[in-house]
Amino acid sequence: MPSSNVKSLAEHRQSDVRMTEAELRIQLAAAYRIFAHLGWDYLIYGHISVSVPGPEQHFLINPFGLRFDEVTASNLVKIDLQGRKVEHSEYDVNPAGFIIHSAVHEAREDAKCVMHTHTIPGMTMAATKAPLRALDFAGAALTHRVAYHDFSGVHSDDSDRESLVADLGTKNFMILRNHGLLVCGKTIPSAFKRLYDFETACKVQVGALAMNAELVEPSENIALAHAAVLENDDQGEMAFKALTRLMEKKDSSFLN
């Protein structure tokens, strides 16, 4: 790769890590629109949360009751670790929905962004005992990087926080059994790229197993080497910017 491209990628990465709240609002609103575009939304439920700069441990999250394609930079709600609004907003938040997110944010300083989905491929994988396998490029990249957490009902209180955090450990991918998928990242683009790979791997595995044909799977050594290379490579910055441009082309109202 030419040095100019490497520098460009490094600049993308640095700018994403040092974003202001105003910039994060636009990026998070874009993420919600991208989720809707990809079909990762679930009626008015589900969340993407991101921490804002400062020592207060405040976060941005979607207004409860709006579709993901209605989220804008200005209507995102700022909350604390308990899910309480810290600034005036005409919208409420779903405190139960933030319980999972707050547990991860509080336990993991590196988890600046947490994404949680209820997609059919993700929920299908979560309904089985089968671990995620290295059946495709994305699945191989997740080798030994996925955590699993058993279902304990709706997260309406803090009773499941400790076990969830313990199961996640230092990993950035989690299958919530009988529930869905969860990822975390240092930036919104890095979390998005992880989730895209996660969703893709689940979709491929569900489809491949449904074929009832003999599966081709690389050796563990090859899968681990593949995962190690990708872990510190593309963090999704350029792909996320490309999709943000598409969202602007479709409907730029999220910028407001």
C-alpha positions in Angstrom: 0.0 0.0 0.0 1.4 3.4 -0.9 2.6 5.5 2.0 0.2 8.3 1.1 -2.8 5.8 1.5 -1.4 4.6 4.8 -1.2 8.2 6.1 -4.7 8.9 4.9 -6.0 5.9 6.8 -4.1 6.9 9.9 -5.6 10.4 9.6 -9.1 8.9 9.3 -8.5 6.9 12.5 -7.1 9.8 14.5 -10.0 12.1 13.6 -12.5 9.5 14.6 -10.9 9.0 18.1 -10.8 12.8 18.8 -14.3 13.8 17.8 -16.3 16.6 19.5 -19.8 15.9 20.7 -21.3 17.7 17.7 -19.3 15.5 15.3 -20.3 12.4 17.3 -23.9 13.4 17.0 -23.7 13.5 13.2 -21.8 10.2 13.1 -24.2 8.4 15.5 -27.3 9.7 13.6 -25.7 8.4 10.4 -25.2 5.0 12.1 -28.9 4.8 12.9 -29.8 5.7 9.3 -27.3 3.0 8.0 -28.9 0.4 10.3 -32.3 1.3 8.9 -30.9 1.1 5.4 -29.4 -2.4 6.0 -32.5 -3.7 7.7 -30.9 -4.0 11.2 -33.6 -2.0 12.9 -36.3 -3.6 15.0 -39.4 -1.4 15.0 -38.6 1.4 17.5 -36.4 -0.9 19.6 -32.7 -1.5 19.8 -29.9 0.9 20.5 -26.5 2.3 19.4 -24.9 4.3 22.2 -21.7 6.3 22.2 -19.8 8.1 25.0 -19.2 11.8 24.7 -15.9 13.5 25.6 -15.5 14.5 29.2 -15.2 13.0 32.7 -19.0 12.9 33.4 -19.6 9.5 31.7 -22.4 10.8 29.5 -23.7 9.1 26.4 -25.8 9.7 23.3 -28.7 7.4 22.4 -31.8 7.3 20.2 -35.1 8.9 21.3 -37.5 6.2 22.3 -40.5 6.0 20.0 -38.7 7.1 16.8 -37.8 4.9 13.9 -34.1 4.7 13.2 -34.7 6.6 9.9 -36.1 9.5 12.0 -33.0 9.9 14.2 -31.1 13.2 13.7 -28.0 14.7 15.2 -30.1 17.2 17.2 -32.8 14.8 18.6 -30.3 12.3 20.0 -30.7 12.2 23.8 -27.8 12.7 26.2 -28.0 10.5 29.3 -25.9 9.3 32.2 -24.9 5.7 33.2 -28.3 5.2 34.8 -30.1 6.2 31.6 -31.3 9.5 33.0 -31.5 12.5 30.8 -28.8 15.1 31.6 -30.0 17.7 29.2 -33.5 18.9 28.2 -35.1 16.8 25.4 -38.7 16.5 24.3 -38.0 12.8 23.9 -37.6 10.0 26.5 -35.2 7.1 26.4 -35.8 3.4 27.0 -34.0 2.8 30.3 -34.4 -1.0 30.0 -32.8 -0.9 26.6 -29.8 0.9 28.0 -29.1 -1.5 30.8 -26.9 -3.8 28.6 -25.1 -0.8 27.1 -24.4 0.9 30.4 -23.0 -2.3 31.9 -20.5 -2.6 29.0 -19.7 1.2 29.0 -19.0 1.2 32.7 -16.8 -1.9 32.7 -14.9 -1.3 29.6 -13.1 2.1 29.1 -12.3 1.1 25.5 -16.0 0.5 24.7 -16.8 4.0 23.6 -19.5 2.7 21.2 -21.9 -0.2 21.9 -24.2 -1.7 19.2 -26.9 -4.3 19.8 -29.1 -5.8 17.1 -32.1 -8.1 16.8 -31.7 -9.3 13.3 -33.1 -12.6 12.0 -29.6 -14.1 11.3 -28.3 -12.9 14.7 -31.3 -14.1 16.6 -31.2 -17.4 14.7 -27.6 -18.0 15.7 -28.5 -16.9 19.3 -31.2 -19.6 19.3 -28.7 -22.5 18.9 -25.9 -23.9 20.9 -23.6 -23.9 17.9 -20.6 -21.5 18.2 -19.8 -19.2 15.3 -17.6 -21.0 12.8 -14.9 -19.9 10.3 -17.1 -20.6 7.3 -16.4 -17.4 5.4 -14.0 -14.4 5.4 -15.9 -12.6 8.2 -16.4 -15.7 10.3 -12.7 -16.6 10.2 -11.9 -13.1 11.3 -13.9 -13.7 14.5 -12.1 -16.9 15.5 -11.8 -17.1 19.3 -13.2 -13.6 19.5 -16.8 -14.2 20.3 -18.3 -14.3 23.8 -21.6 -15.9 24.8 -24.1 -15.0 27.4 -27.1 -17.0 28.5 -30.6 -15.6 28.4 -32.1 -14.4 31.7 -35.2 -12.6 30.4 -35.7 -8.9 29.6 -33.1 -6.6 31.0 -35.4 -4.6 33.2 -33.0 -4.2 36.2 -29.3 -4.5 37.0 -29.5 -8.2 38.1 -27.8 -9.5 35.0 -25.1 -6.8 34.6 -22.2 -8.6 36.4 -22.6 -11.9 34.6 -22.9 -10.2 31.3 -19.7 -8.2 31.8 -17.9 -11.3 33.1 -19.0 -13.3 30.0 -17.9 -10.5 27.7 -14.5 -10.0 29.3 -12.1 -8.3 27.0 -13.8 -9.5 23.8 -15.7 -7.2 21.4 -18.3 -9.6 20.0 -21.0 -11.3 22.0 -23.9 -13.6 21.1 -26.7 -13.0 23.6 -28.4 -16.4 23.7 -32.1 -16.3 22.7 -31.7 -12.6 22.1 -29.3 -11.1 19.6 -25.8 -9.7 18.9 -23.7 -7.1 20.7 -20.4 -5.5 19.7 -18.3 -2.7 21.1 -15.6 -0.5 19.7 -13.4 2.5 20.4 -15.2 4.4 17.7 -18.5 4.2 15.9 -16.9 3.1 12.6 -14.9 0.3 14.4 -18.0 -1.0 16.2 -19.9 -0.8 12.9 -17.3 -2.8 11.0 -17.3 -5.4 13.7 -21.1 -5.7 13.6 -21.1 -5.9 9.8 -18.6 -8.8 10.0 -20.6 -10.4 12.8 -24.0 -10.1 11.0 -22.4 -11.4 7.8 -20.8 -14.4 9.5 -24.1 -15.3 11.2 -26.0 -15.0 7.9 -23.5 -17.2 6.1 -23.5 -19.9 8.8 -27.3 -20.0 8.9 -27.5 -20.3 5.2 -24.6 -22.9 4.9 -26.1 -25.1 7.6 -29.5 -24.9 5.9 -28.0 -26.4 2.7 -27.4 -29.7 4.5 -24.2 -30.1 2.5 -20.6 -30.8 3.6 -19.0 -27.6 4.8 -15.5 -26.4 4.0 -13.7 -24.9 7.0 -10.1 -23.7 7.2 -7.7 -25.1 9.8 -7.7 -23.3 13.2 -4.1 -22.1 12.5 -5.1 -20.5 9.3 -8.3 -19.0 10.8 -6.3 -17.6 13.8 -3.7 -16.0 11.5 -6.4 -14.5 9.3 -8.1 -13.0 12.4 -4.8 -11.6 13.8 -4.1 -9.8 10.5 -7.6 -8.2 10.3 -7.8 -7.3 14.0 -5.3 -4.4 13.6 -6.1 -3.6 10.0 -9.1 -1.9 8.6 -11.2 -0.4 11.4 -14.1 0.6 9.2 -13.3 4.3 9.0 -13.4 4.6 5.2 -16.3 2.2 4.7 -18.4 4.1 7.3 -17.7 7.4 5.6 -18.7 5.9 2.3 -22.1 4.7 3.7 -22.5 8.1 5.4 -22.2 9.7 1.9 -24.9 7.3 0.7 -27.2 8.3 3.6 -26.6 12.0 2.7 -27.6 11.2 -0.9 -30.7 9.4 0.2 -31.9 11.8 3.0 -29.6 14.4 4.6 -32.0 15.2 7.4 -29.9 13.2 9.9 -27.4 16.1 9.7 -29.8 18.5 11.4 
